[in-house]
Amino acid sequence: MANTSTTPMMEQYYEIKKQYPDAFLFYRVGDFYELFEEDAVKGAQILELTLTHRSNKTKNPIPMAGVPHMAVDNYVNTLVEKGYKVALCEQLEDPKKAKGMVKRGIIQLVTPGTMMAEGPNEAKESNYLTSVVTTKSGFGLAYSDLSTGEVYATHLKDFASVSNELLSLRTREVVYDGTLTEDNKDFLHKANITVSTPTPLEGEHAEISYVEQNLHNQAEKLAAEQLVSYLLTTQKRSLAHLQIAKSYEVNQYLQMSHVVQNNLELISSAKTGKKMGSLFWVIDKTHTAMGARLLKQWLSRPLLSVDQINHRQEMVQALLDGYFTRENVVDALKGVYDLERLTGRIAFGNVNARELLQLSRSLHAVPVILDALEQSDSDVLKDFAAKIDPLQGVAELISTTIVKDPPVLTTEGGLIREGVDAQLDRYRDAMDNGKQWLAQMEAEERQKTGIDNLKVGYNKVFGYYIQVSNGNKKKVPLDRYTRKQTLTNSERYITPELKEHENLIMEAQTRSTDLEYDIFVKLREETKKYIPALQKLGNQLAELDVYTGFATVAEQNNYCRPVFHTDNQDINVIDGRHPVVEKVMTAGSYIPNNVEMGEDTDVYLITGPNMSGKSTYMRQMALIAIMAQVGCFVPADSAELPVFDQIFTRIGAADDLISGQSTFMVEMSEANEALQYATKRSLVLFDEIGRGTATYDGMALAGAIVKYLHDKVGAKTLFATHYHELTDMDKTLNHLKNIHVGATEENGKLIFLHKILAGPADQSYGIHVAQLAGLPNKVLREATKLLKRLEAQGASELGPATEQLDLFAKVPNEPTEDKAEPKAEMSDADKEILDQISNLYLADKTPLQVMQLVANWQDDLKDDDK
C-alpha cells in the first residue's frame, strides 16, 4: 500500500492495482512494462526474470521486475496459460508533452478465457470463455471463443450438468454469478478452470442487444448478457465480430459426458493428451484451421436428425464420387487462411497489413472453389455453391491498396501501393527527388571544394550531413560549413542549404508515414463492415473443408456409407474395424468383426482372455456410431444403425482425480449414470464391472446390473466380463446373447484370434496371460495348483475366509521335504519342465537363448527341491 513517502508514480500504480487485485499489473514505464511488490516477486519466479528493487536507499525498498514492451506478448501468454490474469497498463499520452505525471490506464485485461490464440499449435484449438448464471429453475450457460466471435447459450438443471459442460468444452475460464460450495470450488480448481466474478455494465450496449436478440429463454439471455459484459469490460474495445448467440439444448445432440469422450479418445489420447491416437487424428484431413476446429465441434456433438446426417452424407458422397472436383477444391482450400480469426483481429483493431493480404488471398481462392463445385455433376454441391458469397469486392479493395510484401508494423510506412492516394504519391515524389538532389549536391560540393571523397549521408540520430576525411579538413569552406560531429578519421558538417532540404525531406517522410497509416486504418474500417459476411463465408468454407476430409479418409481407408433406420434399434455392422487401431497396425492385419443385434438381442455378454480385444471390439462399435452420426463414413463393409440418443461407457480402471473418487466409486458412479438415464435408444458399453471390489460382491453387482439393463432399460448393451458364472444368464434373459473373443493354445502358448465367436469362452486364460507377461515360473505353477484345487472344490462350496486360507496349506499326501528320501513320483515342476523341453522348437532360438532356458530349468529344479 502507498504511504506518505510514496512517489507520485507509485501512488498512481497503487491506485490502478487496487482495481485489479487478482491480476498481474504490467505497468508501462518508457520502453518497459514493470511489475512491483508481490507481482514482481511472483512474476520473477514464474517468468524467470531478474528481481531488483526500487527506492533502494529507503528502509522498505520496493521489489521490481520488468519486461521489454516489444516482447510483452510472450510473457503475458506464459502467465495466462498458467491460469493467471494480466492487466496491461499503458501510457495514454506522450511523455514529452505530459505536464506532471504521465496519464496511464488499463487498455486490456488478458485472462485465460479471453486470450487470442495465434500460434500454429493453437490454430486448431478453440479457447472458450464460459458464463454461468443461477436461476430459480437451474442455470443459464453461455460460451464464446473471442478469437472467432461465436456465441452459444443453453440452460441446465443442476451444477453436475454445468460441470460436465465445462469439461466437455474444455473451457479455460468461467464467469460465475453465484456462491460456490467448497466441493464446487475444489472441482473447478482441480479442473484448472479460472473462476471470475461478473462485471455488470450500466446502460444499454449494442453488442449485448445484438448477441442476445434470438434468445428467448431468460436464463440463456442472462448468461449471454453476463458474458458480453465481461468481454466489454476486460477487452475495452469494439467487439463488432461477436455473433448472434445460438441457443441449443444438450439433448438436441448425441449426449456423451466428458468421461465418455475421454474414454473413447475422440479428440485426444487418454494416455498422452495429444492428438495422435485419437479418432480426430484418424479422420482429420482438413486443410484449414477453421475446418479442424469445426470437426472437433462435430465430434463433440453428433447429430440426432436423420435429415441433417443424410445431408452431410450426400456432400461426402458427392465429393467421394467426384475425384477431380474434390482435388480442385482441396488445392484451393490450401490457400485459404483462418477467416474466422482474421475477422476477429479486424474487429479488435490489431490486424496488420500482411494479415489483410492473407484475407484477400483467401477470398481470391473462393471463385476457384465455386467453379469446381458448379462444374460438378452433383446437385447437392451446386446448391452448396449457390449459397456462397465470394466477396470479391473486399478482395480487390485490399489487393489494390496494400503492396505485395508489406512490413509487419503498420506505423512506419511502406504499406500502400502507388496510385492509391495522390497526396501520398506527391510526398513520395518529393522524397525520391530529394535523393536525386542530394546526389547532385554531393557532386557539386566535390567540384567546389576539390574534395574527391566528400560524401553526403544520413543517419537517424544526426540527420543529413557532409562528411570530410581528416586529411581534407583544410579544404573545408568554413564560411558555408558548420561542424556537426567529430569522428575518429573524419568530420561531419551541415550547410544552411542542406538543413533546409533535410527539413523538406523529413517532413515528406513523416507526413507520408502518417498518411499511409490513415489510409490503412480506413481500409481496415471498410473491411470491418463485411464482418458478418466474412464469418458466414468462413463457416461455409470450414464445412466444405470437413466434407472433403471425410471423403478423403473414406477413400483412403475403405470406409462405407452407413444406413440409418428410425423404426427400430437393430444394429447390423458387417466386418467393422476400430479406426485408430487399424491405422497403427500393419496394412491388412486388423481382424474385422460383426455386430449383429436385432430385436431379439439387447445385451451382448462378452467373455474371453485379457488382451484378446474385448475392449477394442466395444470401443469400435461406439466409434462407428459416433462417426456415422457426425456424417462421416465408417470403417466397415456395411453398416445399418439406429440413431443413438446417448452413449454411456465404463471402460478402464482409474481414479477420478478431479472429483476425488476411488476406482470402484468411479466405476459405480459411471454405471449409475447409465442405469438412471439410458433409454432404449442408448448405447451402453460396460467393461469389467465389479472388479473393483471382492469377488462375490463384484459378481453379484455385475449380474444385477446386467439384469436391470436387460429388463428395465432395454438399451443396446455390450457387457464384457471375466465372471464366467454370468454366462448362465442367457438361460433366463431372452434378449441376452453370449459371445466371446476366440483364443487357442498351440504348444502350450496362448494365441489370440481377435475374432468374435458365438457362445461363452471356455476359460479365462488368466494364467496364460500372466505367462506372457513374464511372471516367474514358480508363481505360475503355484497359481495353477490353486486354480485346480478351486475348480475341484467348487467356488460355491468355499467356506469362510479362515477356511479358504487352507488353500495355501500343504496338500495331504504330498512328499515331505526329506531330501534323503527318493520321490515316489515325478513332481509337477519336473513334468512342466519336461513339457517345455518337448515343446521347445530349437530352430527359432539362438544358442544364448537356449543356454538361458537351461539355466532357468536348473533354478526351477533347485527351488522345487527346497
LONUGU-74570 format. One line per 2 residues: number of its first residue (from 1); their letters; for each residue x, y, z of C-alpha. Coordinates in steps of 0.2 Angstrom, whole numbers, always signed. Layout:
LONUGU-74570
NUM> a> X:Y:Z; ...
end
This chain:
LONUGU-74570
1> ma> +0:+0:+0; +5:+18:-3
3> nt> +12:+28:+12; +17:+46:+15
5> st> +34:+44:+6; +27:+36:-9
7> tp> +32:+44:-26; +18:+51:-37
9> mm> +21:+37:-50; +19:+23:-36
11> eq> +4:+32:-30; -3:+30:-47
13> yy> +2:+12:-48; -6:+8:-31
15> ei> -22:+16:-37; -23:+6:-53
17> kk> -18:-10:-44; -32:-8:-31
19> qy> -44:-10:-46; -36:-26:-52
21> pd> -31:-36:-36; -32:-53:-44
23> af> -21:-49:-59; -3:-46:-63
25> lf> -2:-27:-67; +10:-24:-81
27> yr> +14:-5:-78; +21:+4:-93
29> vg> +37:+15:-89; +46:+20:-105
31> df> +51:+5:-115; +47:-7:-102
33> ye> +32:-15:-93; +36:-15:-74
35> lf> +30:-27:-60; +30:-21:-42
37> ee> +28:-28:-25; +21:-46:-24
39> da> +18:-46:-43; +36:-43:-45
41> vk> +41:-57:-33; +29:-70:-40
43> ga> +32:-64:-58; +51:-65:-57
45> qi> +49:-83:-51; +37:-89:-65
47> le> +44:-79:-79; +62:-81:-74
49> lt> +66:-63:-73; +79:-53:-63
51> lt> +71:-47:-47; +78:-29:-42
53> hr> +71:-16:-30; +65:+2:-32
55> sn> +70:+15:-19; +85:+5:-13
57> kt> +90:+19:-1; +74:+18:+9
59> kn> +70:+6:+24; +57:-3:+13
61> pi> +64:-5:-5; +50:-10:-17
63> pm> +53:-27:-27; +53:-23:-45
65> ag> +55:-34:-61; +52:-28:-79
67> vp> +50:-35:-97; +53:-25:-114
69> hm> +37:-19:-121; +41:-26:-138
71> av> +41:-44:-131; +27:-42:-118
73> dn> +16:-54:-128; +27:-69:-124
75> yv> +27:-65:-105; +8:-62:-105
77> nt> +4:-78:-114; +15:-88:-101
79> lv> +6:-81:-86; -11:-83:-94
81> ek> -8:-101:-99; -4:-105:-81
83> gy> -21:-98:-76; -17:-80:-71
85> kv> -24:-64:-77; -14:-49:-83
87> al> -19:-31:-83; -9:-21:-96
89> ce> -7:-3:-90; -2:+9:-104
91> ql> +4:+27:-106; -11:+36:-113
93> ed> -1:+52:-118; +16:+57:-125
95> pk> +28:+58:-110; +37:+73:-119
97> ka> +20:+83:-119; +14:+77:-102
99> kg> +13:+90:-89; +17:+82:-72
101> mv> +13:+63:-71; +10:+54:-87
103> kr> -8:+48:-88; -10:+29:-88
105> gi> -24:+17:-89; -28:-1:-92
107> iq> -30:-5:-110; -34:-23:-109
109> lv> -36:-37:-96; -30:-53:-103
111> tp> -37:-69:-95; -37:-87:-98
113> gt> -54:-87:-107; -50:-71:-117
115> mm> -33:-75:-124; -32:-73:-143
117> ae> -23:-89:-148; -11:-85:-163
119> gp> +2:-98:-163; +2:-113:-175
121> ne> +0:-125:-161; -16:-116:-156
123> ak> -23:-114:-173; -34:-129:-172
125> es> -40:-126:-154; -55:-116:-148
127> ny> -52:-106:-132; -69:-104:-123
129> lt> -74:-92:-110; -90:-98:-101
131> sv> -103:-88:-92; -114:-96:-79
133> vt> -129:-88:-70; -140:-96:-57
135> tk> -159:-95:-58; -174:-102:-48
137> sg> -175:-117:-61; -157:-121:-63
139> fg> -143:-112:-73; -140:-102:-88
141> la> -124:-105:-98; -116:-96:-112
143> ys> -99:-98:-120; -89:-89:-133
145> dl> -72:-90:-142; -66:-72:-143
147> st> -55:-75:-157; -69:-80:-169
149> ge> -84:-71:-161; -95:-87:-160
151> vy> -108:-87:-145; -119:-101:-139
153> at> -131:-102:-125; -141:-116:-116
155> hl> -150:-119:-99; -146:-133:-87
157> kd> -155:-141:-72; -141:-144:-60
159> fa> -122:-140:-56; -117:-158:-61
161> sv> -124:-154:-79; -114:-137:-79
163> sn> -98:-146:-73; -100:-159:-87
165> el> -102:-145:-100; -87:-135:-94
167> ls> -76:-151:-95; -83:-155:-112
169> lr> -80:-138:-119; -63:-138:-111
171> tr> -66:-121:-105; -52:-111:-98
173> ev> -62:-98:-88; -79:-97:-81
175> vy> -88:-81:-75; -100:-86:-61
177> dg> -113:-76:-53; -117:-87:-38
179> tl> -109:-93:-22; -99:-109:-25
181> te> -99:-123:-12; -82:-129:-6
183> dn> -84:-145:-17; -88:-135:-32
185> kd> -73:-124:-29; -62:-139:-27
187> fl> -69:-146:-43; -65:-131:-53
189> hk> -48:-129:-45; -43:-147:-50
191> an> -50:-145:-67; -39:-130:-69
193> it> -53:-118:-73; -51:-100:-68
195> vs> -66:-93:-59; -70:-74:-62
197> tp> -83:-63:-55; -96:-54:-66
199> tp> -93:-36:-71; -110:-28:-74
201> le> -111:-13:-86; -123:+2:-84
203> ge> -134:+7:-98; -138:-1:-114
205> ha> -124:-8:-126; -126:-13:-144
207> ei> -115:-28:-143; -126:-36:-129
209> sy> -143:-32:-138; -136:-39:-154
211> ve> -129:-55:-147; -145:-60:-137
213> qn> -158:-55:-150; -163:-73:-154
215> lh> -163:-79:-136; -180:-82:-128
217> nq> -175:-92:-113; -172:-80:-98
219> ae> -158:-90:-91; -149:-90:-108
221> kl> -151:-71:-110; -144:-68:-93
223> aa> -129:-79:-96; -126:-71:-113
225> eq> -128:-53:-106; -115:-58:-92
227> lv> -103:-65:-105; -103:-50:-116
229> sy> -102:-38:-101; -87:-47:-95
231> ll> -79:-46:-113; -83:-27:-115
233> tt> -75:-23:-98; -59:-33:-99
235> qk> -56:-30:-118; -60:-11:-118
237> rs> -63:-10:-137; -75:-14:-150
239> la> -82:-32:-151; -90:-30:-168
241> hl> -86:-48:-173; -97:-56:-159
243> qi> -110:-66:-167; -129:-68:-163
245> ak> -130:-81:-150; -136:-98:-155
247> sy> -147:-107:-142; -145:-126:-140
249> ev> -150:-140:-129; -139:-154:-124
251> nq> -152:-167:-129; -153:-160:-147
253> yl> -137:-170:-150; -130:-187:-146
255> qm> -126:-185:-127; -109:-190:-121
257> sh> -102:-185:-104; -84:-178:-104
259> vv> -79:-195:-96; -86:-204:-111
261> qn> -77:-193:-123; -61:-196:-114
263> nl> -64:-215:-113; -67:-216:-132
265> el> -52:-204:-135; -62:-194:-148
267> is> -51:-178:-148; -35:-183:-139
269> sa> -26:-199:-132; -31:-203:-114
271> kt> -13:-208:-111; -4:-193:-118
273> gk> -17:-179:-121; -10:-177:-138
275> km> -20:-178:-155; -11:-194:-160
277> gs> -20:-210:-155; -37:-202:-156
279> lf> -52:-203:-168; -48:-185:-173
281> wv> -31:-190:-178; -38:-203:-190
283> id> -51:-193:-198; -44:-175:-198
285> kt> -39:-172:-216; -44:-154:-216
287> ht> -33:-140:-224; -38:-125:-214
289> am> -38:-121:-195; -56:-117:-195
291> ga> -61:-133:-203; -51:-143:-190
293> rl> -60:-133:-176; -77:-137:-184
295> lk> -73:-155:-185; -69:-155:-166
297> qw> -86:-147:-163; -95:-160:-173
299> ls> -86:-175:-164; -91:-167:-148
301> rp> -109:-165:-154; -115:-179:-166
303> ll> -132:-176:-174; -149:-184:-170
305> sv> -158:-178:-185; -158:-191:-199
307> dq> -161:-177:-212; -146:-167:-206
309> in> -135:-183:-206; -141:-188:-223
311> hr> -137:-170:-230; -119:-172:-223
313> qe> -118:-189:-231; -124:-183:-248
315> mv> -110:-170:-248; -97:-183:-243
317> qa> -103:-195:-256; -103:-182:-270
319> ll> -85:-177:-266; -80:-195:-265
321> dg> -88:-199:-282; -81:-183:-289
323> yf> -62:-185:-288; -57:-171:-299
325> tr> -70:-159:-291; -63:-164:-274
327> en> -45:-162:-279; -48:-144:-286
329> vv> -57:-139:-270; -43:-146:-259
331> da> -30:-137:-269; -39:-120:-267
333> lk> -43:-123:-249; -24:-125:-246
335> gv> -23:-106:-250; -37:-101:-238
337> yd> -31:-93:-221; -41:-93:-205
339> le> -55:-82:-210; -64:-83:-193
341> rl> -49:-77:-183; -43:-64:-196
343> tg> -61:-57:-194; -58:-56:-175
345> ri> -42:-47:-177; -50:-34:-189
347> af> -64:-31:-176; -51:-30:-162
349> gn> -41:-17:-172; -25:-26:-171
351> vn> -24:-34:-189; -9:-29:-199
353> ar> -6:-27:-217; +1:-44:-220
355> el> -15:-52:-212; -26:-41:-223
357> lq> -17:-48:-238; -20:-66:-231
359> ls> -38:-61:-231; -38:-55:-249
361> rs> -28:-71:-255; -41:-82:-246
363> lh> -55:-73:-255; -47:-74:-271
365> av> -47:-93:-269; -66:-94:-267
367> pv> -70:-92:-286; -59:-107:-289
369> il> -69:-117:-276; -86:-111:-283
371> da> -80:-115:-301; -76:-133:-296
373> le> -92:-136:-287; -103:-128:-301
375> qs> -94:-139:-314; -98:-155:-304
377> ds> -112:-167:-309; -119:-166:-291
379> dv> -134:-155:-287; -130:-155:-269
381> lk> -113:-147:-272; -121:-135:-284
383> df> -134:-130:-271; -120:-128:-258
385> aa> -110:-116:-270; -126:-106:-274
387> ki> -126:-100:-256; -109:-94:-255
389> dp> -105:-75:-257; -87:-74:-264
391> lq> -85:-56:-258; -73:-51:-272
393> gv> -76:-33:-269; -67:-34:-252
395> ae> -53:-45:-260; -50:-32:-274
397> li> -51:-17:-262; -37:-25:-251
399> st> -26:-31:-265; -26:-15:-275
401> ti> -22:-5:-259; -9:-15:-250
403> vk> +9:-18:-258; +13:-36:-261
405> dp> +25:-38:-247; +21:-26:-233
407> pv> +31:-24:-217; +23:-31:-201
409> lt> +22:-14:-192; +8:-3:-199
411> te> +16:+14:-192; +32:+15:-201
413> gg> +26:+16:-219; +29:+5:-234
415> li> +11:-2:-234; +1:+7:-248
417> re> +3:+5:-267; +7:+19:-278
419> gv> -8:+27:-286; -20:+24:-271
421> da> -18:+42:-265; -12:+57:-275
423> ql> -5:+67:-260; +4:+51:-254
425> dr> +12:+50:-272; +17:+68:-271
427> yr> +26:+65:-254; +35:+50:-262
429> da> +40:+60:-277; +47:+74:-265
431> md> +57:+60:-256; +63:+52:-272
433> ng> +68:+69:-280; +76:+74:-263
435> kq> +88:+59:-265; +92:+64:-283
437> wl> +95:+82:-276; +107:+75:-263
439> aq> +117:+65:-276; +118:+81:-286
441> me> +123:+92:-271; +137:+79:-267
443> ae> +144:+80:-285; +143:+99:-284
445> er> +152:+101:-267; +166:+89:-273
447> qk> +169:+101:-288; +168:+117:-277
449> tg> +179:+111:-263; +190:+100:-273
451> id> +187:+86:-260; +185:+70:-271
453> nl> +180:+59:-256; +167:+71:-249
455> kv> +150:+62:-245; +133:+67:-241
457> gy> +125:+55:-229; +111:+52:-217
459> nk> +108:+43:-200; +93:+43:-188
461> vf> +102:+52:-174; +111:+67:-183
463> gy> +100:+68:-199; +109:+73:-215
465> yi> +127:+78:-215; +143:+81:-226
467> qv> +157:+70:-221; +175:+75:-225
469> sn> +191:+65:-220; +203:+72:-208
471> gn> +216:+74:-222; +205:+86:-232
473> kk> +199:+97:-217; +209:+111:-223
475> kv> +199:+112:-239; +183:+114:-230
477> pl> +175:+131:-233; +170:+136:-215
479> dr> +161:+151:-221; +147:+139:-228
481> yt> +151:+123:-217; +146:+121:-199
483> rk> +154:+107:-189; +141:+95:-183
485> qt> +150:+79:-177; +168:+74:-175
487> lt> +173:+56:-179; +190:+47:-177
489> ns> +195:+49:-195; +183:+62:-202
491> er> +172:+77:-198; +154:+80:-202
493> yi> +146:+96:-207; +130:+104:-211
495> tp> +126:+119:-223; +110:+130:-222
497> el> +105:+123:-239; +107:+105:-234
499> ke> +97:+109:-217; +83:+117:-227
501> he> +82:+102:-239; +83:+90:-224
503> nl> +68:+98:-216; +58:+96:-233
505> im> +63:+78:-234; +59:+74:-216
507> ea> +43:+82:-217; +38:+72:-233
509> qt> +43:+56:-224; +34:+60:-208
511> rs> +18:+65:-217; +20:+51:-229
513> td> +20:+38:-215; +6:+46:-206
515> le> -4:+47:-222; -1:+28:-226
517> yd> -7:+23:-208; -23:+34:-210
519> if> -26:+25:-227; -23:+8:-219
521> vk> -35:+12:-205; -48:+17:-217
523> lr> -46:+1:-226; -47:-9:-210
525> ee> -63:+0:-205; -71:-3:-223
527> tk> -67:-21:-221; -75:-21:-204
529> ky> -92:-18:-212; -91:-35:-220
531> ip> -88:-45:-204; -104:-54:-203
533> al> -102:-59:-222; -84:-65:-219
535> qk> -89:-75:-204; -103:-84:-214
537> lg> -91:-87:-228; -78:-94:-216
539> nq> -91:-106:-208; -96:-112:-226
541> la> -78:-115:-231; -74:-124:-214
543> el> -89:-136:-218; -83:-139:-235
545> dv> -66:-142:-228; -73:-156:-216
547> yt> -83:-164:-230; -68:-165:-242
549> gf> -58:-173:-227; -72:-185:-224
551> at> -72:-190:-242; -53:-192:-242
553> va> -52:-203:-227; -66:-214:-234
555> eq> -57:-216:-250; -40:-220:-241
557> nn> -47:-231:-228; -61:-240:-237
559> yc> -75:-234:-226; -93:-237:-231
561> rp> -108:-226:-230; -119:-231:-215
563> vf> -138:-233:-217; -150:-227:-203
565> ht> -167:-233:-198; -179:-225:-186
567> dn> -192:-238:-184; -181:-250:-173
569> qd> -164:-251:-164; -156:-265:-174
571> in> -138:-265:-176; -130:-274:-191
573> vi> -112:-270:-194; -103:-282:-205
575> dg> -84:-283:-204; -82:-267:-193
577> rh> -65:-261:-188; -58:-249:-175
579> pv> -52:-234:-185; -37:-230:-173
581> ve> -31:-247:-170; -32:-251:-188
583> kv> -22:-236:-193; -7:-240:-181
585> mt> -7:-259:-187; +1:-266:-202
587> ag> -10:-263:-218; -22:-278:-219
589> sy> -18:-286:-202; -33:-279:-192
591> ip> -46:-293:-190; -63:-286:-193
593> nn> -79:-292:-183; -98:-291:-185
595> ve> -110:-283:-173; -127:-290:-176
597> mg> -140:-286:-163; -158:-287:-169
599> ed> -174:-285:-160; -171:-301:-151
601> td> -154:-296:-144; -151:-281:-132
603> vy> -136:-287:-122; -120:-295:-128
605> li> -111:-303:-114; -93:-304:-119
607> tg> -81:-316:-112; -63:-320:-116
609> pn> -45:-318:-110; -37:-301:-106
611> ms> -28:-293:-121; -39:-303:-133
613> gk> -48:-287:-140; -64:-286:-130
615> st> -62:-268:-126; -57:-264:-144
617> ym> -72:-273:-150; -83:-262:-139
619> rq> -75:-246:-142; -76:-250:-161
621> ma> -95:-251:-160; -96:-234:-151
623> li> -84:-225:-163; -93:-232:-178
625> ai> -109:-225:-171; -102:-208:-167
627> ma> -93:-207:-184; -110:-211:-193
629> qv> -120:-198:-183; -107:-185:-187
631> gc> -109:-188:-205; -93:-197:-209
633> fv> -92:-214:-217; -87:-228:-206
635> pa> -74:-242:-205; -85:-257:-210
637> ds> -90:-267:-226; -108:-262:-222
639> ae> -117:-254:-208; -136:-252:-203
641> lp> -138:-242:-187; -151:-234:-177
643> vf> -149:-216:-171; -142:-217:-153
645> dq> -148:-203:-141; -134:-206:-128
647> if> -118:-216:-126; -113:-222:-109
649> tr> -96:-231:-105; -87:-239:-91
651> ig> -70:-243:-98; -54:-244:-89
653> aa> -49:-243:-71; -43:-226:-64
655> dd> -46:-214:-50; -55:-198:-54
657> li> -43:-185:-48; -55:-171:-52
659> sg> -69:-177:-41; -58:-186:-29
661> qs> -66:-203:-31; -58:-220:-30
663> tf> -58:-233:-44; -73:-243:-38
665> mv> -83:-227:-34; -79:-220:-51
667> em> -85:-237:-58; -101:-237:-48
669> se> -104:-219:-52; -102:-222:-71
671> an> -113:-237:-70; -127:-227:-61
673> ea> -127:-214:-75; -132:-227:-87
675> lq> -144:-236:-76; -153:-219:-72
677> ya> -153:-210:-88; -151:-223:-103
679> tk> -166:-226:-114; -170:-239:-127
681> rs> -161:-228:-139; -145:-228:-130
683> lv> -129:-237:-132; -120:-244:-116
685> lf> -103:-251:-115; -98:-259:-99
687> de> -80:-267:-97; -77:-277:-81
689> ig> -90:-270:-70; -87:-276:-52
691> rg> -69:-280:-52; -65:-265:-40
693> ta> -72:-275:-25; -72:-293:-18
695> ty> -76:-307:-30; -93:-311:-24
697> dg> -98:-293:-22; -92:-289:-39
699> ma> -101:-304:-47; -117:-300:-38
701> la> -117:-282:-44; -112:-286:-62
703> ga> -126:-299:-63; -139:-287:-55
705> iv> -133:-273:-67; -135:-284:-82
707> ky> -152:-290:-77; -158:-272:-74
709> lh> -151:-266:-91; -160:-281:-99
711> dk> -177:-280:-90; -179:-261:-87
713> vg> -168:-251:-99; -168:-261:-115
715> ak> -153:-251:-122; -141:-260:-134
717> tl> -128:-265:-122; -110:-273:-124
719> fa> -105:-280:-107; -88:-288:-106
721> th> -84:-298:-90; -72:-311:-83
723> yh> -86:-318:-72; -89:-334:-82
725> el> -103:-338:-70; -114:-324:-78
727> td> -114:-333:-94; -128:-344:-87
729> md> -139:-328:-88; -144:-332:-106
731> kt> -155:-346:-99; -166:-333:-91
733> ln> -164:-317:-100; -172:-319:-118
735> hl> -163:-304:-125; -145:-308:-119
737> kn> -133:-317:-130; -116:-324:-125
739> ih> -101:-320:-137; -83:-322:-134
741> vg> -66:-317:-141; -58:-333:-148
743> at> -41:-339:-142; -32:-356:-143
745> ee> -17:-365:-137; -3:-370:-148
747> ng> +12:-379:-140; +7:-373:-123
749> kl> +6:-355:-129; -9:-344:-129
751> if> -14:-337:-147; -27:-323:-148
753> lh> -38:-325:-163; -46:-307:-160
755> ki> -62:-314:-168; -79:-313:-160
757> la> -87:-330:-159; -104:-336:-153
759> gp> -106:-343:-135; -96:-340:-119
761> ad> -77:-343:-118; -72:-360:-112
763> qs> -59:-352:-99; -52:-336:-94
765> yg> -34:-340:-99; -28:-328:-85
767> ih> -13:-339:-80; -8:-339:-99
769> va> -8:-321:-100; +2:-320:-84
771> ql> +15:-331:-93; +15:-319:-107
773> ag> +19:-305:-95; +34:-315:-89
775> lp> +29:-319:-71; +41:-332:-63
777> nk> +38:-350:-67; +36:-354:-48
779> vl> +22:-341:-47; +13:-348:-62
781> re> +15:-366:-55; +8:-361:-38
783> at> -7:-352:-47; -10:-367:-57
785> kl> -11:-378:-42; -23:-366:-33
787> lk> -34:-365:-48; -35:-384:-50
789> rl> -40:-385:-31; -53:-371:-33
791> ea> -61:-379:-48; -61:-396:-39
793> qg> -68:-389:-24; -81:-378:-32
795> as> -82:-359:-29; -99:-361:-22
797> el> -93:-373:-9; -79:-362:-2
799> gp> -81:-358:+16; -77:-343:+27
801> at> -61:-334:+24; -52:-344:+38
803> eq> -56:-360:+29; -51:-353:+12
805> ld> -34:-350:+19; -32:-369:+19
807> lf> -30:-367:+0; -12:-362:+4
809> ak> -8:-376:+16; +2:-391:+11
811> vp> -9:-403:+1; -11:-420:+10
813> ne> +0:-434:+5; +12:-423:-4
815> pt> +30:-428:-2; +39:-422:+13
817> ed> +54:-411:+12; +66:-425:+17
819> ka> +79:-424:+4; +86:-441:+8
821> ep> +70:-450:+4; +68:-453:-15
823> ka> +52:-446:-23; +38:-458:-26
825> em> +34:-450:-42; +38:-436:-54
827> sd> +34:-419:-47; +23:-406:-56
829> ad> +39:-395:-58; +48:-409:-67
831> ke> +33:-413:-78; +31:-395:-83
833> il> +50:-394:-87; +49:-410:-97
835> dq> +34:-402:-106; +43:-386:-110
837> is> +58:-397:-117; +47:-407:-128
839> nl> +38:-392:-135; +54:-382:-137
841> yl> +57:-378:-156; +76:-376:-156
843> ad> +76:-369:-174; +69:-352:-168
845> kt> +81:-350:-153; +99:-343:-153
847> pl> +112:-353:-143; +112:-339:-130
849> qv> +93:-341:-128; +95:-360:-126
851> mq> +108:-358:-113; +97:-346:-103
853> lv> +82:-358:-104; +93:-372:-97
855> an> +99:-360:-83; +81:-356:-79
857> wq> +76:-375:-78; +91:-378:-66
859> dd> +85:-364:-55; +67:-371:-55
861> lk> +73:-389:-51; +83:-382:-36
863> dd> +69:-372:-30; +57:-387:-31
865> dk> +70:-397:-21; +70:-385:-7
end
